[in-house]
Amino acid sequence: MINYIKKKYKDLFMKVLLWRESHISIRTFTLIMSFAVGLFTGLAAVILKWLIHGIQHLLTSHMMNEGLNGLYFVYPIVGVFLVGLFVRYVVKDNISHGVTRILQAFSQRKSRVKPHNMYTSVLASSVTIGFGGSVGAEAPIVYTGAAIGSNVGRLFRMPPNVLMLMMGCGAASAIAGIFKAPIAGILFTIEVLMVDLTATSVLPLLISSITAVTVSYLYHGTAAEFMFEQTEIFNIERIPYVILLGIFCGFVSLYFTRAMYWIEGKFAKLSNPWHKFGFGSILLGLCIFLLPPLYGEGYDSILKLLAGNTDGLMRGSLLYAWSDEVWAMLLFTALIVLTKIFATAATNGAGGVGGTFAPSLYVGCFAGFFFAYASNLLEFTPDLSNKNFALMGMAGVMSGVMHAPLMGIFLTVELTGSYALFLPLMITSTVAYATIRIFEKHSIYTMRLAKKGELLTHGKDKSVLTLLKMDSVIEKDFLVVRPDMSLGDMVKVISKSHRNIFPVTDNDNRLLGLVLLDDIRNIMFRPALYDRMFVNKFMSMPMARIEIGMNMETVMKTFDDTNAWNLPVIDEEGKYVGFVSKSKIFNSYRRVLVHYSQD
């Protein structure tokens, strides 16, 4: 009976697909799908927020009046432990580093994301953050939105270029829904996910973002996420200090990116998951125990700094006894900036699921406050607004960490409603981005893939090369010869081949060299040499060898370095596989370029 129902369902759905194909164009149907993706992702963002706040309220509401901090050490560890079990024994898949995995899906998986990612990241991150994990919910919801987009596109059998656009729509609607920031959502897909903004893609992205933010408005109201009231007017004379803040934020972004990558590398070297959990739990618990504002997303601390209110900010910390001292506040904010990265990396490394989106906002807010607070201690500087510079720091560090200055500007504005500070926000973001670009050309998300050569970038040429696979360009119709073969036997092989290159291999199929037809043309018509000359005498070594696991960008660089037109391909053991040629790559390049064209 069940099989009969399944068959009927499949037959009916196939009729729907055929009807759609004959009555609705792909462009029109893309708009319909973008609305559905925005709707479902907006609902997912609402559910994620509800789960996080519900868990936090359940665990901490009874503690507020008692002033106890001991459980803040225990809760994050318990949350990470539960999520680790969930991921390991239920999900059985790696769901961390959501934005990096989206980029990987673009470049390696033809924009295909597993269906379970439509809900597993929401569940895992809500427990991680609800229990106090020092990470953000934005990367998991972006991964969820991209998974929704990918699977909606796959459901209706869309081609890879439409799947990529649907993933972009999901990511844009995730940012729009979680932050109430539709413009920032679109800019996120352009600057971070590197989806091309074309005449075909702009309308679906707009529809998804608008739909998601509308869903968020219905459930949470239209007020900005961090309502910022500008009580101190920004003077044009402060611009030199804004430029200095941008440079400072650029170096903070560099520290954030490099430190996060270094700590993650340390966790990656621990093969035993229990060792990761133990090391990460101790590090996370220690950070939160010494500096309680590191507990959870930290949005309460951001709201305090943006309101210009530092009362109670140091409560429960190791510096609380000196909270009235100027130097204590300066040291406290510096420690927050330095240790937030460790707390975030420890949360993910120990088994939790969360992103670096919110931590970059958090670090930026404290960095901007620290800059203004420290500057005001110097007598020769003008009085700088701590709250204004905290706001600008958010835009600066986010722009630097994500290499997305436009998104940093508009997200900060949409998050806080601080349109009057648009100019200093632009300056801070631009200078911070320019500063980090001097030292680090990849963002925190693209760095992991760039190290592996798997990064899909803005550049159309590089994008298409990344999408090409080695297996699709290897040619295997070359006739193989042995080193002990005589010239006479070699001539017989030549007569059967339409190629002018002949790989020379041993009995184990290991590549020893090449015989080029041009090199033996002067002797191949001399029968007297047929039994006297052997292949090992006139073979030559290849100018380079292509290994089977190389990415296409490295392959093309090898061609450029050697000026070769054909190069042999070998496997990990040095055994001959075939040849790859420039002409084959160029033909495949043109085919993929047309296939992935958006217009």
Sequence and secondary structure as in RCSB ss.txt:
>XXXX:A:sequence
MINYIKKKYKDLFMKVLLWRESHISIRTFTLIMSFAVGLFTGLAAVILKWLIHGIQHLLTSHMMNEGLNGLYFVY
PIVGVFLVGLFVRYVVKDNISHGVTRILQAFSQRKSRVKPHNMYTSVLASSVTIGFGGSVGAEAPIVYTGAAIGS
NVGRLFRMPPNVLMLMMGCGAASAIAGIFKAPIAGILFTIEVLMVDLTATSVLPLLISSITAVTVSYLYHGTAAE
FMFEQTEIFNIERIPYVILLGIFCGFVSLYFTRAMYWIEGKFAKLSNPWHKFGFGSILLGLCIFLLPPLYGEGYD
SILKLLAGNTDGLMRGSLLYAWSDEVWAMLLFTALIVLTKIFATAATNGAGGVGGTFAPSLYVGCFAGFFFAYAS
NLLEFTPDLSNKNFALMGMAGVMSGVMHAPLMGIFLTVELTGSYALFLPLMITSTVAYATIRIFEKHSIYTMRLA
KKGELLTHGKDKSVLTLLKMDSVIEKDFLVVRPDMSLGDMVKVISKSHRNIFPVTDNDNRLLGLVLLDDIRNIMF
RPALYDRMFVNKFMSMPMARIEIGMNMETVMKTFDDTNAWNLPVIDEEGKYVGFVSKSKIFNSYRRVLVHYSQD
>XXXX:A:secstr
 HHHHHHHHHHHHHHHHHHHHHHS HHHHHHHHHHHHHHHHHHHHHHHHHHHHHHHHHHHGGGTTTT  HHHHHH
HHHHHHHHHHHIIIII S   SHHHHHHHHHHHSTT   GGGGTHHHHHHHHHHHTT SSBSHHHHHHHHHHHHH
HHHHHTT  HHHHHHHHHHHHHHHHHHHHT HHHHHHHHHHTS     TTTHHHHHHHHHHHHHHHHHHH SS T
T     S   GGGHHHHHHHHHHHHHHHHHHHHHHHHHHHHHHT  SHHHHHHHHHHHHHHHHHH GGGSSS HH
HHHHHHTT  TTTTTTSTTGGGTTSHHHHHHHHHHHHHHHHHHHHHHHHTT   BSHHHHHHHHHHHHHHHHHHH
HTSTTS    HHHHHHHHHHHHHHHHHT HHHHHHHHHHHHT GGGHHHHHHHHHHHHHHHHHH SS TTHHHHH
HHT    S HHHHHHHH  GGGTEE     B TT BHHHHHHHHHH S SEEEEE TT BEEEEEEHHHHTTTTT
 GGGTTT BHHHH B  S  EETT  HHHHHHHHHHHT SEEEEE TTSBEEEEEEHHHHHHHHHHHHHHT   
